[in-house]
């Protein structure tokens, strides 16, 4: 799918000078800044979304912008411009950076705080950041990932807010134990999602994924659900922690990971503890979907 090898992509990520968009101007990374009194910094009041760019083309851009708009509505944060205007800015930023594969992060904050140092002022801030593409290591897919669990949940868990302290704490816990990621549990000890990804389980010929309001429903998740429906039954429910050992396979998914095998949760192996054939089948289907989507854009 990509014109460069993974080593070449990683090398570009280290040396490529980037241009970003901040409040009406395209600026270099060294010049990109917001005020120290911004509510995103002082109070964590803001939202974001992330768009993957393949072959110079943003993947499902409008779906991500619609989710960004929805996130703003949930925290009563005004959009600084229309979705079409943001779409044009994203495409212009890709052209300015002359980058083939990348990640675009759209961030909207409450802007400069009012005199009480709590409530927002008049205008929200918009930043559109461009990150070079850094492929996931090959072992993600050949070996699979191992996760710990955490009961620490996020505020407004269905909204992509800037507040990611629970994810940071959970990932620190995972790394201390030499694990790769962490999964959120609710009060019923049901598995909801990963720190930056959704999760699917395969059990008795059926794929299972949570449809709870306690998680972010990813764009990649939505695509994979439609692909699953073509060949498998699917259940929308949160898997209880006690069911792990009865599952045959599992995978995590996100824009930057696509579908990555999940082989262990805490001390419990998933299935045989190695990536399974049903996950591999969905990986292949998803990557074909990306190629077909890009072809339709060309």
KEKE-3310 file (N, C-alpha, C; in steps of 0.2 Angstrom, whole numbers, plus 5000, padded with zeros to 4 digits):
npx = (5004:5010:5022:5035:5047:5046:5057:5061:5050:5050:5063:5060:5050:5058:5066:5059:5054:5039:5024:5011:4993:4987:4975:4971:4983:4996:5010:5027:5033:5041:5037:5024:5011:5001:4992:4997:4986:4976:4962:4962:4975:4975:4963:4960:4950:4943:4943:4947:4952:4957:4965:4969:4981:4983:4994:4994:4980:4967:4959:4942:4939:4928:4919:4927:4927:4914:4912:4921:4913:4902:4908:4912:4899:4895:4902:4898:4906:4910:4911:4925:4924:4916:4913:4916:4925:4936:4939:4945:4956:4963:4966:4974:4985:4991:4996:5005:5014:5019:5018:5017:5011:5003:4998:4984:4980:4966:4963:4952:4950:4944:4949:4956:4955:4942:4941:4939:4947:4941:4929:4926:4932:4928:4931:4935:4949:4958:4968:4977:4986:5000:5007:5021:5020:5022:5025:5018:5027:5032:5030:5019:5009:5013:5016:5006:4997:4999:4989:4985:4972:4962:4952:4950:4941:4937:4932:4916:4916:4913:4916:4929:4939:4951:4956:4966:4972:4968:4971:4985:4990:4986:4993:5006:5006:5004:5016:5026:5024:5028:5019:5009:4998:4982:4966:4950:4939:4922:4911:4905:4915:4917:4924:4928:4935:4952:4966:4968:4960:4948:4940:4938:4931:4932:4921:4914:4911:4906:4908:4911:4908:4909:4895:4893:4889:4899:4911:4922:4917:4925:4930:4937:4932:4919:4920:4925:4915:4905:4912:4914:4900:4898:4903:4902:4892:4887:4889:4883:4889:4896:4910:4912:4925:4928:4925:4936:4945:4937:4936:4941:4949:4955:4955:4963:4958:4961:4963:4977:4982:4975:4969:4974:4981:4975:4982:4984:4977:4979:4984:4979:4978:4972:4963:4974:4984:4991:4991:4976:4967:4954:4955:4966:4960:4951:4960:4965:4954:4951:4962:4961:4949:4954:4962:4953:4945:4954:4956:4944:4944:4954)
npy = (4994:5006:5018:5018:5009:5002:5006:5017:5025:5028:5034:5046:5051:5056:5066:5075:5091:5099:5107:5116:5120:5134:5143:5151:5152:5145:5137:5134:5120:5125:5137:5136:5139:5142:5152:5154:5155:5147:5137:5124:5120:5125:5120:5108:5109:5104:5096:5083:5075:5062:5059:5047:5048:5041:5038:5052:5055:5059:5048:5043:5057:5066:5059:5058:5072:5075:5068:5075:5087:5082:5079:5092:5097:5090:5095:5108:5117:5129:5127:5133:5135:5130:5112:5109:5120:5116:5104:5108:5114:5104:5096:5106:5107:5094:5095:5106:5100:5091:5077:5059:5048:5050:5057:5066:5078:5085:5098:5106:5119:5128:5141:5157:5159:5166:5180:5175:5164:5151:5149:5149:5161:5172:5166:5150:5140:5133:5120:5111:5098:5090:5074:5064:5048:5034:5018:5004:4992:4976:4965:4968:4963:4950:4944:4949:4958:4962:4965:4974:4977:4990:4999:5012:5025:5036:5054:5058:5047:5044:5054:5062:5069:5081:5076:5064:5058:5046:5036:5038:5035:5021:5016:5018:5009:4997:4997:4996:4983:4976:4975:4979:4987:4994:4990:4996:4993:4992:4996:4983:4974:4972:4972:4986:4995:4999:5010:5019:5013:5002:4986:4969:4953:4935:4922:4906:4906:4919:4936:4948:4964:4979:4990:5000:5016:5020:5021:5026:5026:5021:5026:5016:5005:5005:5003:4990:4983:4982:4975:4963:4959:4954:4941:4935:4932:4944:4951:4964:4969:4970:4961:4951:4950:4937:4929:4929:4917:4909:4913:4913:4921:4938:4956:4972:4988:5003:5019:5021:5008:4998:4982:4974:4959:4953:4944:4942:4945:4953:4940:4930:4920:4923:4912:4902:4909:4915:4925:4923:4914:4920:4934:4937:4936:4946:4957:4957:4959:4972:4979:4978:4985:4998:5000:5000:5010:5021:5020:5024:5037:5042)
npz = (5000:5003:4997:5002:5012:5029:5037:5030:5031:5045:5046:5039:5048:5058:5052:5045:5042:5049:5045:5053:5056:5065:5072:5060:5053:5043:5050:5055:5064:5074:5077:5080:5091:5106:5118:5135:5143:5138:5139:5136:5140:5154:5160:5153:5144:5130:5114:5102:5087:5076:5060:5048:5035:5020:5006:5003:5004:5015:5026:5027:5031:5032:5041:5053:5055:5058:5069:5077:5078:5085:5097:5101:5103:5114:5125:5125:5117:5105:5087:5078:5064:5049:5045:5031:5029:5038:5032:5020:5025:5031:5019:5013:5022:5021:5008:5009:5017:5009:5011:5011:5018:5033:5049:5055:5067:5074:5084:5096:5107:5122:5121:5125:5143:5153:5165:5177:5177:5174:5166:5148:5136:5122:5110:5103:5100:5086:5081:5069:5067:5060:5058:5055:5047:5056:5055:5064:5073:5066:5074:5082:5074:5071:5083:5092:5105:5122:5136:5151:5164:5169:5182:5182:5175:5162:5162:5154:5144:5131:5123:5114:5122:5128:5140:5146:5157:5164:5154:5153:5166:5166:5155:5160:5170:5163:5156:5166:5170:5159:5148:5134:5132:5139:5146:5149:5162:5167:5182:5183:5180:5167:5150:5141:5132:5124:5129:5119:5109:5101:5106:5101:5103:5099:5100:5101:5087:5085:5084:5096:5103:5113:5115:5123:5131:5138:5131:5118:5101:5088:5072:5064:5071:5067:5053:5053:5059:5049:5040:5047:5047:5035:5035:5047:5062:5074:5091:5101:5115:5131:5136:5150:5162:5167:5156:5147:5146:5139:5126:5109:5101:5100:5096:5095:5089:5079:5071:5069:5071:5064:5063:5077:5084:5099:5113:5126:5142:5157:5167:5159:5145:5128:5119:5111:5114:5103:5088:5079:5065:5062:5065:5057:5045:5045:5046:5033:5026:5030:5026:5012:5010:5013:5002:4992:4995:4994:4980:4975:4978:4970)
capx = (5000:5014:5028:5041:5048:5044:5062:5061:5045:5053:5068:5056:5047:5063:5070:5054:5051:5032:5020:5004:4989:4985:4971:4971:4989:5000:5016:5032:5033:5045:5033:5017:5010:4995:4993:4997:4980:4972:4958:4964:4980:4973:4958:4959:4943:4944:4942:4951:4950:4963:4963:4975:4982:4986:4995:4992:4973:4964:4954:4936:4939:4921:4917:4931:4925:4907:4913:4923:4908:4898:4912:4911:4892:4894:4905:4896:4911:4908:4915:4927:4922:4912:4916:4919:4931:4941:4941:4949:4962:4967:4969:4979:4990:4994:4999:5010:5019:5021:5019:5013:5007:5004:4992:4982:4976:4962:4962:4948:4950:4940:4952:4958:4951:4940:4944:4938:4951:4938:4925:4929:4931:4923:4933:4938:4955:4958:4975:4977:4993:5002:5012:5024:5018:5027:5022:5018:5032:5030:5028:5012:5004:5015:5016:5000:4998:4997:4986:4983:4966:4961:4946:4950:4938:4938:4926:4913:4920:4911:4919:4936:4941:4959:4958:4969:4976:4967:4975:4992:4991:4985:4999:5012:5005:5006:5024:5029:5023:5031:5013:5009:4992:4978:4959:4946:4934:4917:4910:4903:4920:4916:4929:4925:4940:4958:4967:4967:4958:4942:4942:4933:4932:4929:4919:4909:4909:4903:4912:4908:4911:4904:4891:4891:4890:4905:4917:4922:4915:4929:4928:4939:4928:4913:4921:4926:4909:4902:4916:4912:4894:4898:4905:4901:4887:4891:4885:4885:4889:4903:4913:4914:4932:4928:4924:4942:4947:4932:4936:4946:4953:4953:4960:4962:4958:4961:4966:4984:4984:4970:4967:4980:4979:4976:4984:4984:4974:4982:4987:4975:4979:4966:4963:4980:4990:4994:4986:4971:4965:4949:4958:4970:4955:4948:4965:4966:4948:4951:4967:4958:4944:4958:4964:4947:4943:4958:4955:4938:4946:4958)
capy = (5000:5012:5018:5017:5003:5004:5009:5023:5029:5030:5039:5052:5054:5059:5072:5079:5097:5099:5113:5115:5126:5137:5149:5156:5153:5139:5139:5129:5117:5129:5143:5134:5140:5145:5156:5150:5155:5143:5133:5117:5119:5126:5116:5102:5110:5104:5090:5082:5069:5060:5056:5044:5049:5036:5040:5059:5056:5058:5042:5045:5063:5069:5055:5061:5079:5074:5065:5081:5092:5079:5080:5099:5098:5087:5099:5115:5121:5131:5126:5139:5136:5124:5106:5110:5124:5112:5099:5111:5116:5098:5095:5111:5105:5089:5098:5110:5096:5086:5070:5054:5045:5054:5057:5073:5078:5091:5100:5112:5121:5133:5147:5161:5159:5173:5183:5170:5158:5145:5149:5151:5168:5172:5162:5144:5139:5127:5118:5105:5096:5085:5070:5059:5042:5029:5011:5000:4987:4970:4961:4969:4958:4943:4941:4951:4963:4959:4971:4974:4980:4996:5002:5020:5027:5043:5058:5059:5042:5043:5060:5062:5075:5081:5073:5057:5056:5039:5032:5039:5031:5014:5014:5017:5003:4992:4997:4993:4975:4974:4974:4984:4992:4993:4989:4999:4989:4996:4993:4976:4970:4971:4975:4992:4997:5001:5017:5023:5008:4998:4979:4964:4946:4930:4917:4902:4908:4925:4942:4952:4971:4983:4995:5004:5023:5021:5020:5030:5022:5023:5025:5010:5000:5005:4999:4983:4980:4981:4969:4957:4957:4950:4934:4932:4935:4949:4953:4970:4968:4971:4955:4950:4948:4930:4926:4929:4911:4905:4917:4910:4926:4945:4961:4979:4992:5010:5022:5020:5001:4994:4977:4970:4953:4953:4938:4941:4951:4952:4934:4926:4920:4923:4907:4898:4914:4917:4927:4918:4915:4925:4940:4938:4937:4953:4961:4957:4963:4979:4982:4978:4991:5004:5001:5001:5017:5026:5020:5028:5044:5044)
capz = (5000:5004:4992:5006:5017:5036:5039:5026:5034:5051:5045:5037:5053:5062:5049:5040:5046:5048:5045:5056:5056:5071:5072:5054:5049:5043:5053:5056:5070:5079:5078:5082:5099:5109:5124:5141:5147:5135:5143:5135:5145:5161:5163:5149:5141:5123:5111:5097:5083:5072:5054:5045:5028:5016:4999:5002:5005:5021:5026:5030:5034:5035:5047:5058:5057:5061:5076:5081:5079:5090:5103:5103:5106:5120:5130:5123:5114:5098:5082:5075:5057:5046:5043:5025:5029:5041:5027:5015:5028:5031:5013:5011:5026:5018:5002:5011:5020:5004:5014:5007:5023:5039:5054:5056:5073:5075:5092:5097:5114:5124:5119:5131:5149:5155:5170:5183:5176:5174:5160:5142:5133:5117:5104:5103:5097:5082:5079:5065:5067:5055:5061:5050:5048:5059:5055:5070:5073:5063:5080:5084:5070:5071:5090:5095:5110:5129:5140:5158:5165:5174:5184:5181:5169:5160:5162:5147:5141:5124:5120:5113:5126:5129:5147:5145:5162:5165:5149:5154:5171:5164:5151:5164:5174:5158:5154:5172:5170:5152:5144:5128:5132:5145:5144:5154:5165:5171:5188:5183:5178:5159:5146:5137:5126:5126:5131:5112:5104:5103:5106:5098:5105:5095:5104:5098:5080:5084:5086:5102:5104:5117:5112:5129:5131:5142:5127:5111:5096:5083:5065:5062:5073:5063:5047:5054:5061:5043:5037:5050:5046:5029:5036:5054:5067:5079:5097:5104:5122:5135:5138:5157:5163:5168:5149:5143:5144:5134:5120:5105:5098:5101:5093:5096:5082:5079:5065:5068:5072:5060:5068:5080:5088:5107:5114:5133:5146:5163:5167:5155:5138:5124:5115:5112:5115:5097:5083:5076:5058:5060:5065:5051:5039:5046:5044:5026:5023:5031:5021:5005:5011:5013:4995:4988:4997:4991:4973:4974:4979:4964)
cpx = (5004:5020:5035:5041:5047:5050:5063:5056:5047:5058:5065:5053:5052:5066:5065:5052:5044:5029:5013:5000:4987:4981:4972:4978:4992:5007:5020:5031:5036:5041:5026:5016:5003:4996:4993:4991:4974:4968:4960:4970:4979:4968:4956:4952:4944:4943:4946:4949:4957:4962:4970:4975:4986:4987:4993:4984:4970:4958:4948:4936:4933:4918:4920:4928:4918:4908:4916:4918:4903:4901:4911:4904:4891:4897:4903:4902:4910:4913:4918:4926:4918:4916:4920:4926:4937:4943:4946:4956:4966:4970:4975:4986:4994:4998:5005:5016:5022:5023:5014:5008:5009:4998:4990:4978:4973:4961:4958:4948:4946:4943:4955:4953:4948:4943:4944:4943:4948:4934:4928:4928:4926:4925:4936:4945:4955:4966:4974:4985:4995:5008:5015:5021:5024:5024:5023:5023:5029:5027:5021:5007:5006:5015:5009:5002:4996:4995:4985:4976:4966:4954:4945:4947:4938:4931:4923:4917:4919:4913:4926:4939:4949:4961:4960:4973:4975:4971:4983:4994:4991:4991:5005:5012:5007:5013:5028:5029:5025:5025:5013:5003:4988:4971:4955:4941:4929:4916:4908:4909:4920:4921:4926:4929:4947:4960:4966:4964:4951:4944:4936:4936:4928:4927:4913:4906:4906:4908:4908:4912:4906:4901:4889:4892:4896:4912:4917:4921:4919:4927:4931:4935:4921:4914:4922:4920:4905:4906:4914:4905:4893:4899:4903:4895:4891:4886:4888:4884:4896:4905:4915:4921:4933:4927:4931:4944:4943:4932:4942:4951:4951:4957:4958:4962:4958:4964:4973:4987:4981:4968:4973:4978:4980:4977:4984:4981:4976:4986:4984:4976:4972:4967:4970:4986:4994:4989:4982:4969:4959:4951:4962:4965:4952:4953:4966:4960:4948:4957:4965:4953:4948:4960:4959:4945:4947:4958:4949:4939:4950:4955)
cpy = (5006:5012:5017:5011:5006:5008:5016:5028:5032:5035:5046:5056:5058:5066:5077:5085:5098:5106:5111:5121:5128:5143:5154:5156:5146:5141:5133:5126:5121:5135:5142:5135:5142:5148:5152:5150:5152:5138:5125:5115:5120:5122:5109:5103:5110:5097:5089:5076:5068:5057:5053:5046:5044:5039:5047:5060:5055:5052:5044:5051:5066:5065:5057:5068:5079:5072:5071:5086:5089:5080:5087:5100:5095:5091:5106:5119:5122:5129:5132:5140:5130:5118:5106:5114:5120:5107:5102:5113:5109:5096:5100:5109:5099:5091:5102:5106:5091:5079:5065:5050:5049:5053:5065:5073:5085:5093:5107:5113:5127:5140:5151:5161:5166:5175:5179:5164:5151:5144:5151:5158:5168:5167:5155:5144:5133:5126:5112:5104:5090:5081:5065:5053:5037:5023:5008:4994:4980:4965:4962:4964:4951:4940:4943:4955:4959:4965:4969:4977:4985:4997:5009:5022:5035:5047:5059:5054:5041:5049:5060:5069:5075:5078:5066:5055:5048:5034:5032:5034:5023:5012:5013:5011:4997:4991:4994:4986:4972:4972:4980:4989:4990:4993:4992:4994:4994:4993:4986:4972:4968:4975:4980:4993:4998:5008:5021:5018:5005:4990:4974:4957:4941:4924:4913:4904:4915:4931:4946:4959:4975:4988:5000:5012:5025:5021:5025:5025:5024:5022:5018:5004:4999:5001:4992:4979:4978:4975:4963:4954:4953:4943:4931:4935:4939:4951:4960:4970:4969:4964:4955:4948:4940:4926:4925:4922:4907:4908:4913:4915:4933:4950:4968:4983:4999:5013:5021:5012:4996:4989:4973:4965:4955:4946:4936:4947:4949:4945:4928:4926:4920:4917:4903:4903:4916:4920:4922:4919:4920:4932:4942:4939:4944:4958:4962:4960:4970:4983:4983:4984:4997:5005:5003:5008:5022:5026:5024:5035:5047:5046)
cpz = (5000:4999:4996:5011:5024:5038:5036:5029:5041:5051:5043:5043:5058:5059:5046:5044:5044:5049:5048:5055:5063:5070:5066:5051:5049:5045:5054:5063:5076:5081:5080:5089:5100:5115:5130:5145:5143:5139:5142:5139:5152:5164:5159:5146:5133:5120:5105:5092:5078:5066:5051:5038:5025:5008:4998:5002:5012:5021:5030:5034:5036:5041:5053:5060:5060:5068:5080:5082:5085:5097:5106:5106:5113:5126:5129:5121:5107:5093:5079:5068:5055:5045:5036:5025:5033:5036:5022:5019:5029:5025:5011:5015:5023:5012:5004:5014:5015:5007:5012:5012:5030:5044:5055:5062:5073:5082:5092:5105:5116:5123:5126:5137:5150:5162:5177:5182:5176:5167:5154:5140:5127:5111:5106:5099:5092:5080:5075:5064:5063:5058:5055:5052:5050:5059:5062:5068:5070:5069:5082:5080:5070:5078:5093:5102:5117:5133:5147:5158:5170:5176:5184:5175:5168:5161:5155:5143:5133:5120:5119:5116:5126:5136:5146:5151:5164:5161:5151:5160:5170:5160:5155:5168:5169:5157:5160:5172:5163:5148:5139:5129:5138:5142:5150:5156:5168:5178:5189:5181:5171:5156:5141:5131:5129:5127:5124:5107:5106:5103:5104:5101:5100:5100:5101:5091:5079:5087:5091:5102:5108:5113:5117:5127:5135:5138:5121:5106:5090:5076:5062:5064:5069:5056:5048:5056:5054:5039:5040:5048:5039:5029:5042:5057:5072:5085:5099:5112:5125:5138:5145:5157:5164:5161:5145:5141:5139:5127:5116:5102:5100:5097:5095:5089:5084:5072:5064:5069:5067:5065:5070:5084:5095:5109:5122:5137:5153:5163:5163:5148:5134:5119:5116:5113:5109:5093:5080:5069:5057:5061:5059:5045:5039:5044:5036:5023:5024:5027:5014:5005:5010:5005:4991:4989:4993:4983:4971:4974:4973:4958)
residu = (UNK:UNK:UNK:UNK:UNK:UNK:UNK:UNK:UNK:UNK:UNK:UNK:UNK:UNK:UNK:UNK:UNK:UNK:UNK:UNK:UNK:UNK:UNK:UNK:UNK:UNK:UNK:UNK:UNK:UNK:UNK:UNK:UNK:UNK:UNK:UNK:UNK:UNK:UNK:UNK:UNK:UNK:UNK:UNK:UNK:UNK:UNK:UNK:UNK:UNK:UNK:UNK:UNK:UNK:UNK:UNK:UNK:UNK:UNK:UNK:UNK:UNK:UNK:UNK:UNK:UNK:UNK:UNK:UNK:UNK:UNK:UNK:UNK:UNK:UNK:UNK:UNK:UNK:UNK:UNK:UNK:UNK:UNK:UNK:UNK:UNK:UNK:UNK:UNK:UNK:UNK:UNK:UNK:UNK:UNK:UNK:UNK:UNK:UNK:UNK:UNK:UNK:UNK:UNK:UNK:UNK:UNK:UNK:UNK:UNK:UNK:UNK:UNK:UNK:UNK:UNK:UNK:UNK:UNK:UNK:UNK:UNK:UNK:UNK:UNK:UNK:UNK:UNK:UNK:UNK:UNK:UNK:UNK:UNK:UNK:UNK:UNK:UNK:UNK:UNK:UNK:UNK:UNK:UNK:UNK:UNK:UNK:UNK:UNK:UNK:UNK:UNK:UNK:UNK:UNK:UNK:UNK:UNK:UNK:UNK:UNK:UNK:UNK:UNK:UNK:UNK:UNK:UNK:UNK:UNK:UNK:UNK:UNK:UNK:UNK:UNK:UNK:UNK:UNK:UNK:UNK:UNK:UNK:UNK:UNK:UNK:UNK:UNK:UNK:UNK:UNK:UNK:UNK:UNK:UNK:UNK:UNK:UNK:UNK:UNK:UNK:UNK:UNK:UNK:UNK:UNK:UNK:UNK:UNK:UNK:UNK:UNK:UNK:UNK:UNK:UNK:UNK:UNK:UNK:UNK:UNK:UNK:UNK:UNK:UNK:UNK:UNK:UNK:UNK:UNK:UNK:UNK:UNK:UNK:UNK:UNK:UNK:UNK:UNK:UNK:UNK:UNK:UNK:UNK:UNK:UNK:UNK:UNK:UNK:UNK:UNK:UNK:UNK:UNK:UNK:UNK:UNK:UNK:UNK:UNK:UNK:UNK:UNK:UNK:UNK:UNK:UNK:UNK:UNK:UNK:UNK:UNK:UNK:UNK:UNK:UNK:UNK:UNK:UNK:UNK:UNK:UNK:UNK:UNK:UNK:UNK:UNK:UNK:UNK:UNK:UNK:UNK:UNK:UNK:UNK:UNK:UNK:UNK)
# end
